[in-house]
Amino acid sequence: MAEAVGIGVSYKCGNVGRLVLRENGVKGVKMKDGSVYKVDTVLLATGAWTSEILSAMEDGLNVKEEERVERQITAAGFHRTAIRMVPEKLQQETLDAIVAKLFLNYVQRTPEYWRMCWDSVMPAQDQLVTKYPYSRLQNLYLAVGGSFQSWKFLPIIGEYVVNVLNGVGNGEEKDRRWAWKVEKPEGWGAHEKVVLRRDLSDLE
Ligand SMILES: Cc1cc2nc3c(=O)[nH]c(=O)nc-3n(C[C@H](O)[C@H](O)[C@H](O)COP(=O)(O)OP(=O)(O)OC[C@H]3O[C@@H](n4cnc5c(N)ncnc54)[C@H](O)[C@@H]3O)c2cc1C
């Protein structure tokens, strides 16, 4: 980021509230603090929170159910518990270097906190690097969809995203795989353990 700022990028940090629309596209981004940025182009790289921004806009535009962003990406949660180790004890256990014994110690402890870690999951676990398809929104793009495997693409994905923004694409296969899907793809992608099995509401 420092390098980008060094060549003239203006970098602002804040919480996006909603997109402000004009006749044929997005004219601004309204922040939760009330400020508005005027835009020529918007690229959402908002991961699992993308539908939080787009759903309200889709409601306003009466976008059909089957054409909405939630048919493309699902916010998926990964559940973690954390147990804080007493450092001396951890040192001792590490010294003991008995993995099985360490594991037993873990399960006898009460987790100190619980957290859900979110990512956006595509039906076939591809990325979604594309223009938003609704014809009224000519300047809205998405770079989302990770299926818990997109962190590793950080060093290279930017070039591909810029190609989409510039309208040159990334070749037939990538453009097809990373496109907004009209039909639900068959099967799941590379990692079966990421296949979504339950809705959060099933657990409440
Ligand atoms: C527990 C866990 C383990 C993982 N392990 C791996 C791994 O080993 N290898 C791997 O490759 N990938 C891994 N991943 C997946 C990887 O982290 C994601 O696929 C990747 O981060 C997705 O990138 P993204 O840019 O699409 O979304 P994110 O990284 O989620 O970024 C979205 C950003 O948008 C911001 N945002 C959202 N809404 C707003 C708003 N309204 N206003 C302003 N900002 C907003 C968020 O704060 C966030 O910074 C893991 C994920 C999790 C949760």
The ligand as an SDF file (V2000), in Angstrom:
LIG
                    3D

 53 58  0  0  0  0  0  0  0  0999 V2000
   -9.8320  -19.0530    9.3870 C   0  0  0  0  0  0  0  0  0  0  0  0
   -9.4310  -18.8630    7.9500 C   0  0  0  0  0  0  0  0  0  0  0  0
   -8.3140  -19.5170    7.4470 C   0  0  0  0  0  0  0  0  0  0  0  0
   -7.9240  -19.3260    6.1130 C   0  0  0  0  0  0  0  0  0  0  0  0
   -6.8040  -19.9520    5.6510 N   0  0  0  0  0  0  0  0  0  0  0  0
   -6.3780  -19.7310    4.3870 C   0  0  0  0  0  0  0  0  0  0  0  0
   -5.1820  -20.3170    3.9040 C   0  0  0  0  0  0  0  0  0  0  0  0
   -4.5000  -21.0510    4.6080 O   0  0  0  0  0  0  0  0  0  0  0  0
   -4.8170  -20.0530    2.6240 N   0  0  0  0  0  0  0  0  0  0  0  0
   -5.5390  -19.2580    1.8050 C   0  0  0  0  0  0  0  0  0  0  0  0
   -5.1500  -19.0440    0.6600 O   0  0  0  0  0  0  0  0  0  0  0  0
   -6.6880  -18.6760    2.2390 N   0  0  0  0  0  0  0  0  0  0  0  0
   -7.1130  -18.8970    3.5100 C   0  0  0  0  0  0  0  0  0  0  0  0
   -8.2640  -18.3080    3.9630 N   0  0  0  0  0  0  0  0  0  0  0  0
   -9.1160  -17.5960    3.0130 C   0  0  0  0  0  0  0  0  0  0  0  0
   -8.6750  -16.1840    2.7290 C   0  0  0  0  0  0  0  0  0  0  0  0
   -8.4010  -15.4840    3.9340 O   0  0  0  0  0  0  0  0  0  0  0  0
   -9.8110  -15.5010    1.9590 C   0  0  0  0  0  0  0  0  0  0  0  0
  -10.1910  -16.3190    0.8450 O   0  0  0  0  0  0  0  0  0  0  0  0
   -9.3710  -14.1510    1.4450 C   0  0  0  0  0  0  0  0  0  0  0  0
   -8.9800  -13.3240    2.5110 O   0  0  0  0  0  0  0  0  0  0  0  0
  -10.5350  -13.5080    0.6850 C   0  0  0  0  0  0  0  0  0  0  0  0
  -10.0960  -12.2490    0.2600 O   0  0  0  0  0  0  0  0  0  0  0  0
  -11.1430  -11.1120   -0.0420 P   0  0  0  0  0  0  0  0  0  0  0  0
  -10.3430   -9.9150   -0.4060 O   0  0  0  0  0  0  0  0  0  0  0  0
  -12.1570  -11.6130   -1.0140 O   0  0  0  0  0  0  0  0  0  0  0  0
  -11.9500  -10.8800    1.3040 O   0  0  0  0  0  0  0  0  0  0  0  0
  -11.4400  -10.4260    2.7380 P   0  0  0  0  0  0  0  0  0  0  0  0
  -10.0180  -10.8050    2.9670 O   0  0  0  0  0  0  0  0  0  0  0  0
  -12.4790  -10.9420    3.7010 O   0  0  0  0  0  0  0  0  0  0  0  0
  -11.4900   -8.8510    2.6580 O   0  0  0  0  0  0  0  0  0  0  0  0
  -12.7010   -8.1560    2.6430 C   0  0  0  0  0  0  0  0  0  0  0  0
  -12.4240   -6.8060    3.2510 C   0  0  0  0  0  0  0  0  0  0  0  0
  -13.5470   -5.9520    3.0430 O   0  0  0  0  0  0  0  0  0  0  0  0
  -13.7330   -5.2000    4.2100 C   0  0  0  0  0  0  0  0  0  0  0  0
  -15.1170   -4.7360    4.2640 N   0  0  0  0  0  0  0  0  0  0  0  0
  -16.2330   -5.4980    4.2910 C   0  0  0  0  0  0  0  0  0  0  0  0
  -17.3250   -4.7300    4.3320 N   0  0  0  0  0  0  0  0  0  0  0  0
  -16.8780   -3.4490    4.3320 C   0  0  0  0  0  0  0  0  0  0  0  0
  -17.5400   -2.1750    4.3790 C   0  0  0  0  0  0  0  0  0  0  0  0
  -18.8730   -2.0730    4.4340 N   0  0  0  0  0  0  0  0  0  0  0  0
  -16.7700   -1.0660    4.3770 N   0  0  0  0  0  0  0  0  0  0  0  0
  -15.4080   -1.1500    4.3220 C   0  0  0  0  0  0  0  0  0  0  0  0
  -14.7360   -2.3240    4.2700 N   0  0  0  0  0  0  0  0  0  0  0  0
  -15.4770   -3.4430    4.2840 C   0  0  0  0  0  0  0  0  0  0  0  0
  -13.3960   -6.1490    5.3490 C   0  0  0  0  0  0  0  0  0  0  0  0
  -13.0990   -5.4400    6.5310 O   0  0  0  0  0  0  0  0  0  0  0  0
  -12.1880   -6.8690    4.7660 C   0  0  0  0  0  0  0  0  0  0  0  0
  -11.0080   -6.1770    5.0690 O   0  0  0  0  0  0  0  0  0  0  0  0
   -8.6850  -18.4830    5.2800 C   0  0  0  0  0  0  0  0  0  0  0  0
   -9.8090  -17.8280    5.7820 C   0  0  0  0  0  0  0  0  0  0  0  0
  -10.1810  -18.0010    7.0990 C   0  0  0  0  0  0  0  0  0  0  0  0
  -11.3960  -17.2700    7.6110 C   0  0  0  0  0  0  0  0  0  0  0  0
  1  2  1  0
  2  3  1  0
  2 52  2  0
  3  4  2  0
  4  5  1  0
  4 50  1  0
  5  6  2  0
  6  7  1  0
  6 13  1  0
  7  8  2  0
  7  9  1  0
  9 10  1  0
 10 11  2  0
 10 12  1  0
 12 13  2  0
 13 14  1  0
 14 15  1  0
 14 50  1  0
 15 16  1  0
 16 17  1  0
 16 18  1  0
 18 19  1  0
 18 20  1  0
 20 21  1  0
 20 22  1  0
 22 23  1  0
 23 24  1  0
 24 25  2  0
 24 26  1  0
 24 27  1  0
 27 28  1  0
 28 29  2  0
 28 30  1  0
 28 31  1  0
 31 32  1  0
 32 33  1  0
 33 34  1  0
 33 48  1  0
 34 35  1  0
 35 36  1  0
 35 46  1  0
 36 37  1  0
 36 45  1  0
 37 38  2  0
 38 39  1  0
 39 40  1  0
 39 45  2  0
 40 41  1  0
 40 42  2  0
 42 43  1  0
 43 44  2  0
 44 45  1  0
 46 47  1  0
 46 48  1  0
 48 49  1  0
 50 51  2  0
 51 52  1  0
 52 53  1  0
M  END
$$$$
